[in-house]
Amino acid sequence: MTDQRLGGKAALITGSGQGIGRGIAAVFAAAGAKVVVATRTASSGQVTVDAIREAGGEAILVETDVQDPDQCKASVDATIETYGRLDIMVHNAASFAGGMIENFDPADLQDSLSTNLVAAFHLSKMSIPHMKEQGGRLLFTSSVTGPRVVMPGAGYYAATKSGLNGFIRTAGMELAPLKITVNGVEPGFIKTPAIDLIADADGQQEMAKYIPAGYFGEPEDIGHAMLYLASDEARYVTGQTICVDGGSTLPESPLFYEESADGVTALGD
């Protein structure tokens, strides 16, 4: 490992058993971080840990359901007990409960709130005392859905991610005097197991036509954005989010542009 931007630092990453969380964990470990894989499913989390160790990195697994404050605390405690410090906390675990507003289900909303938003408060509160002396990074996986764009049936998710962005800004202001920065990344379409559940290969190819870049991002694309925010290079950045979406939120509407071998052009050109 030649990149040591996070050398000697300990990073707790929730939801890192697969998808974006696994990508963040891999990128952080490659940059020298000691990683705590905090995920609800131990078997998938162990896959992440094994991959990091095989690549020469350092990682442990803590089975964690972020809806349970006690388990959130246990993951923070395990980080301190194992590595003696906590420098970076990444809340990436998320719940996506679909449903039209006309069929509003309080249980589904509560599930999304508990995982996506309430856990952010718990994990931050528990992490702050361990960051006060040396400073630290609180990082969150937000989404383009809610803060930037919306789609039918994603009301719960959009509301919680919009709320998360408000939390990031407020916490960024509150914690700046402590040299604790608070930032997030808003992913667009990223190639994860969740995408495979939404559409098959043909469907995904059709979806990619509406992304100016022409393809889905990889989990590591989010990991690299997170790496910047976790590094000393971003010491003066707080209360912000970075959109990583291949340009998918840029068009006013697909009705007004078309793609060709020469790039994106306005209709009629």
C-alpha angles and dihedrals in degrees: 000000000000100000107082100167088127096033113151093009127120120222128193112202122185122207090021098139093095146352120012094357092055090049091052092048092050093049093046093048091049088054091055103265123144102232131212109200104209110185139145096233110060095196094058091042091055090055089058092047093048092050092051093048093047088054090054098261133125124246144148133197125235115180104227137175102193091204087072112073091202091057090047089054091047091056091051091046091050090053092054094043093050103037103018093233146048117217104157131032117188117188103198103143111113143176123215112194111175124209141133116253090239087064095043112175114196091203092057092048091050091050091054093044094049094050104033103034116009092051088056089062094047096046093046094048090049094046099047098074090057093050100046096091101045101019123242152196129262109192132181137192104227123166143233085239106092103006094055113006138009139204134196115276095021098094096120093048095043092050094050095046091048087051090049090056089053089051091051092054095046095045090046090059095043096048101039093095088057092055089245111134123204121202143145145205123228109209122202121195107342124178102249136136087266091063090052088057092053099049142000123238094280091047092050091050089054091048091051090061088073093055112086090216087056098228145060119266123243125240088249089062088066090042092058092050089049090048091058091050091047094049131084087251088076097047091121095047119092139147091026140118129210118214112220106181112122089252095299094138095047102081117085085217137337085240090075103051143041134198127234139162087274094056135259115338135177116260110265096030 
